[in-house]
Amino acid sequence: MERNIWGNWLQVHTKHRQIDKPRSTGLTMVMDKGLGMRAFDDLIEIAHPYIDFYKLGFGTAALTPLRLLREKIERTETEHIQIFPGGTFFEIAHHHKCTDQYFQALRDQGIRWIEISEGTISIPPREKRELIRKAHKLGFSVITEIGKKESGSFLTMEEIHSQATLDLEEGVQFVIIEGRESGIDVGIYDENGKFDSSLIRDLANSLPLNRIMFEAPLKKQQIQYIQLVGNEVNLGNIAPTEVMALEALRQHLRSDTFNPNMEVYR
Ligand SMILES: O=C(O)[C@H](CS(=O)(=O)O)OP(=O)(O)O
């Protein structure tokens, strides 16, 4: 990509952002709720350098015409974007006692990442551990999620810390903190979509934040995370239309994160 047409000052300005993929930090996960091929192509054309994970929201993979699904899988692979279905789809398969078929279907389609969540159902800890192990054995990279989907179900620091520690010890690649599509009244967010900065500071002291991904669909949340953690924070459930805007925040190319007094700009 021709990034320096604007001059060296811009490279200095954005030098702390790792652009080349695969990235190990500053990951962006998009949630696709059923984009058609043209919208998907548009998104990939302009934003592929800034997308690391591509979630096919909830069970929409089952509703997508196979030809289109395959094109999304192929194209994301070409662009070094990891595609996976939303955790709800896994939970539905689990509810029907069909996780083996679910694993197999993902493998058949060439999907290599899987989300194991308990947003709507509960899975006994031992069984969850076995599912993670089975998924790893089948060659999947595993993302787990912490948090319930029900409104008003808040996560405490202790819950996040103990669950994330267990999952990471089990070898999962990433742990997602629930935020849903709304970012409101769920996970660590209150009814206004706000969260307590001290919780993130505490987490940063006790967990490897490069293995944690915060679902943060709202702009104000994305800004707060970037200000607290830096542009290397991993953020998920980003709407396709917001990927470029989030990247502008990460690269301090938007007023909200452009602070002329910060060291990074001198
Ligand atoms: O895609 C899913 O299954 C859900 C989407 S939402 O939380 O219902 O908005 O997210 P996930 O984090 O994968 O459970």
PDBQT file of the ligand as one rigid body, heavy atoms in Angstrom, charges set to zero:
ROOT
HETATM    1  O1  LIG A 301     -22.585 -13.424  16.763  1.00  0.00    +0.000 OA
HETATM    2  C1  LIG A 301     -22.987 -13.792  17.868  1.00  0.00    +0.000 C 
HETATM    3  O2  LIG A 301     -23.277 -14.942  18.145  1.00  0.00    +0.000 OA
HETATM    4  C2  LIG A 301     -23.106 -12.761  18.954  1.00  0.00    +0.000 C 
HETATM    5  C3  LIG A 301     -23.625 -11.452  18.443  1.00  0.00    +0.000 C 
HETATM    6  S1  LIG A 301     -24.564 -10.610  19.650  1.00  0.00    +0.000 S 
HETATM    7  O3  LIG A 301     -23.838 -10.659  20.941  1.00  0.00    +0.000 OA
HETATM    8  O4  LIG A 301     -25.831 -11.288  19.766  1.00  0.00    +0.000 OA
HETATM    9  O5  LIG A 301     -24.721  -9.211  19.242  1.00  0.00    +0.000 OA
HETATM   10  O6  LIG A 301     -21.878 -12.484  19.507  1.00  0.00    +0.000 OA
HETATM   11  P1  LIG A 301     -20.863 -13.496  20.187  1.00  0.00    +0.000 P 
HETATM   12  O7  LIG A 301     -19.942 -12.607  20.921  1.00  0.00    +0.000 OA
HETATM   13  O8  LIG A 301     -20.179 -14.191  19.069  1.00  0.00    +0.000 OA
HETATM   14  O9  LIG A 301     -21.585 -14.408  21.065  1.00  0.00    +0.000 OA
ENDROOT
TORSDOF 0
